[in-house]
Amino acid sequence: MIRDDPWLRPASPVLYPPGPWAESPAEPAAVPTCVVCRGPVRPGYTRCYQCERHDFLGQGLLADAVVPISYAIRGTALAGALWRYKSWSAPSAPARAWLLALLLAFMNDHGSCVWRHAAMTPADRLAVVPTGCGRPGPHPLLRLASPHLRLALSPLTIRPGRQGRDLDVYRFRAGRVAAGSRVLLLDDTWVSGASAQSAAVALKLAGARRVVIVVLGRHLNSADPRAGPLIARLTPVPYDPSTCAVHPPGIPAASPGKAAS
């Protein structure tokens, strides 16, 4: 059971949610974050360095929206779970169960927020960002999520020799996607976002009309001074179904069963 793992006890305040996206100019964020990935930004900028570079390299084919469920701060429970659930030597069953529950709860409660933010109707296809090391077989996150989300799959594979830290529009090969498809692209951990955006490009080149990336954990390194001000204002809380990173203020969360397709 999940509660048997001390990292993953449901009563523990294990999440660091980004908070509602909409912030009016009259009420600026205490610490500005990237308008794409919600990571730290330099003063006077609206996007982080990585997302600025993705925009330059992405040929107009980047994801239509990126929605992180929580920050994954190095050394915290969520960061640990995101590493342990797909460990090669001993994958953690409690971590897998907890992350699946988190994803399904989020999509049930805030799927409508995700689609609205990406200016799309509910997704009709599912994909998962492959690992950069070319891990054989289905990605652990795909194995977890696909039986429950019940969307047609859009497989992604990494091309030999295309591993790297920068966005590469030819890094991944996507199976043919019906023209006009709307893809929910899942990523477990966003560090620079290069792999996720490379996958989004591959899906659009294959025929997808819309791609939205939902990220379980937006990585923050507690040793990085650029992330310090952002981490300092974050408070660990249990999962809250009433709000998300792109939840419009003043609008109640979706009724159960109406958010996800």
N, C-alpha and C positions, 0 to 999 in steps of 0.2 A: 504494500500500500504506500501511497505517496507520503503519508505522515511518518513512515519508518525512516525516511532520509532526513537528517537534521537540516540539510540545505533547503529542503523543499516542503517543509511543513506548511499547510495552507494558512495557518494563523500568523505566519511570519510576514512582516512587511517587506516583501522581496522585490517590489517593482519601483521603478523611478520613471513614471509616465511623463512624456513631454508636456502635457497640458494642452488646453484648447489652442488651436492654431490662430484663430481670428483675434488679432490684437489691433485696436484702432490707433491711429496716430496720436490721439489724445491720451491713450493709455499704453505707452510703449512697453515692450518687454523689459524686465529688470536686467536681463542679460540677453542681448540679441542673439538669435541663432539663424543658421542657414535656412533659407526659404525652401530648399529642396529636401535636405536630409536631417535638419534640426541639430546639426553639429555646431561647434564653436566657429565664430567668424571673426575676422580682423575688424577693428573699428572702422566704421564707414562703409563696410561691405554688406551686401545682402546674401551672398553665397560664399561658402567656404572655398578654399583654394581648389580642392578636388572637384567640387561640383562646377566651378568655373571652367576647369580644364575639360571635364566631361562635355560641357556645352560646346566647347571649341572643337572637340574631336568627334562628337556624336552625330554629325551630319543631319541634324534635325530629327533624329530617330530615337531619342531618349524616352524613358518611361514618362507617361503623362502625369504621374504622381508617385511620390514615395511616402509611405505612411508607417512610421515606426510605432510599435506597440509600447515599447519601453526603452529607456536607456539601459545598456548593459555595462555598468561601471566595473572596471577590472577589480577582481577580488570580491565581488558581491555574489549573492546566490544565483541570480539570473545568468551572469557571466559564467559561473561554474557549471550550471545546468546546460548551457549552450555548448560547452566543451565536452561534458561528460555524456550527453545523450548520443553522440556519434563517435565515441572513442573506439579506435580500432581494436584495442586489446580487451576492453571490458565495458561495452556500452551500458549506461545506467538505465534500467527499466523505470525507476521512479522519475528520473529526469525526463524520459520520453513521455511518460504519462502526464506529468505536470505541464510540459510544453504543449502537448496536444490539447489539454484542457484549456490552456491559456489562449491558444490560437482559435479554437472553436468558439469559446466564449466571446472573444473579440469580434470574430466575423458575424456571430449571431447578433451581438449588441450594436456593432458599428459598421457592418457591411454597407449599409445605406450611406453612411458618412464617407466611406472609401469611394464608392461609386460616384457620389456627388462631387467629391473633391477632384476626381479624375475626369469629370464631365462625360460619364459613360453610364450606360445601363448595366445591370449586373453581369459579371463575367460569365462567359460560356466555355472557357477553357482554363486549364490549370498547368502551371509550369513551376519548376524549382531551379534556382541558380545552382549549377553544378559546382563541385569542389574544384579548386584550382589544381589539385594534385592528380586529377583524373581518376578519382576513386571508382573502382569497378562496381557494376550493378546499380540498381536504383538508389538515389540519394535517400538517406534515412528520413529526412523531412517529407519527401514524397511518399515513402512507405507509410508514414504516420498519417498524413493529411488526406491523401487521395481517396481512401475508402469512405471518408466522412463528408468531404466537400462535394463529391459526386459530380465532378466536372470532367469533360473530355480532356485527355492529357495531351500536352504539347512537349514531347521529349526534347531535351537539349543535351548535346555532347560537346566536349572540348576538342578542338582540332589539335592534332599533334604539334608540339613546338610552339603553341600560342599562349603558354602560361606567361603571366606578367603582372605587374602592379598598376599599369595604366590601362585606361579604356582602350579596347581593341575591337573594332567593329566586326572583325573576322575571327574572334576567339572561339565563338561557339557556333555550332551547326544546329539549326532548329528543323524539326520535321515540318513538312508542309502544313501550313495553317490556312484554313479557309479564309478567303478575302473578307474583311470586315469583322473578323473575330475580336473578341474582347477577352484579354488574358489576365488572370490573377497570377502574378509571379511572386512566389514566396522566397524569402531569403532568411536564413537563421540569424546571421550576424553581419551588420554593415560596418565595415571599417573605413575604407576609402570610397566604397560604392562602385569601384571599377568593374568588378565581376558582375554585379547586378545590372548595371547599365549596359555592359557588353551583351548580357543575355537579353535585355529589353530590345536592343538594336537587332539582334539576331531574329527575335520573334517578329519584329516589324518588317524586316527584310523578307521573312517567310510569308507575310501576308496579313499579320495582325493589324487591326485598325487602332486599337487602344491597348495599352499595357499599364497596369498599376502594380507597383511593388509594395508588398506588405512585409515588414521586417520585424522579426521577433525581438531583436535587441540591437539598438544603435550603440556600437561600442564607444566608450569613453575611457581613455587611459588616465587614471588618477595621478600618474607621474608626469603627465604632460601639462606644463604651465598654461598652455592655451586653453585647456579644458577646465582649469581650476575654478574660475569664476562661475562657470555653468554648473559644475558638480556641487559647488558650495551652496547653491540655491535650491538644489534638488532634495526632496524629502522622501524617504522610503515609505511606501504605503501599500496596502493590499490592493488587489485588482478592483477597480471601480467601474461598474458597468454604465455609469451615467456620463462619462466623459472620455474623450480620446484626443489624439494629436490634431485631428481635423474636425472635431465635433463643433458644429455651429453653436455659438452661445445662445441660450434661451430656448433651444429646441430639445425636447425630451429624447432620451435614447429610444431606439427602435424597439417595438414590442418583440418579445421572443419569437423567433422563427421567421421574422420578416426582413432581416438584414442581409442574410446570406442567400445566394441563389440556390 
